[in-house]
Amino acid sequence: MRLYSVDATGRHGVVFCSLDASRLAVVLAARMTLGLPYRYSRMRGYLRARDGARELAWTARTRWPGPAGIGSRVVVRVGDPLPTAAPGAEPDAEGENYDAKGGLAAFLTARWGLHTAVLGRTWYLPNVHEPWSLRSLELLLLDDGLLAAAGFGDLAGRPPDHACFAEGVRTRFGSPLVVADRR
């Protein structure tokens, strides 16, 4: 679960409320060095073709830190390609319109950094990656306890406001920057 953020200098990023990962070393490093709320989880993905369309399914079950055993199952049907945003494209002052093609999907996915709190200070960690190749999707199943465990109550009990799919990208992170407080 992530939220969208803007720091005192105007840099757009994300703040992670939770992030599940299947490699314990990654979880430990992210938690200890950057204070990120990663959780070690058993995760599996499945791919199947049905009626000429590609369907993907994921399952996750939390292991550490507790509570252990919280699960999630998601099944989607992958659809048509969506426009992508150019690297570095930013939303306007209201955070609504993109200065590049892509609209809402680009606004939600074209983030080039993250914000986190470390030792009582806000840090911005820039990252570089190619634009996500986004596709529409149809949500076929969402049985999720992870959102509630992250503090978002019954959010998974209603249809999402927006959903899209991407194969993934390779990301390179830069050095963390301490964000100056507004005075």
Secondary structure by P-SEA (a helix, b strand, c coil): cccccccccbbbbbbbcbbbbccaaaaaaaaccccccccccbbbbbbbbcccbbbbbbbbbbccccccccbbbbbbbbbbbbbbbcccccccccccccccccccccccccccbbbbbcccbbbbbbbbbcccbbbbbbbccccccccccccccccccccccbbbbbcbbbbbbccbbbbbccc
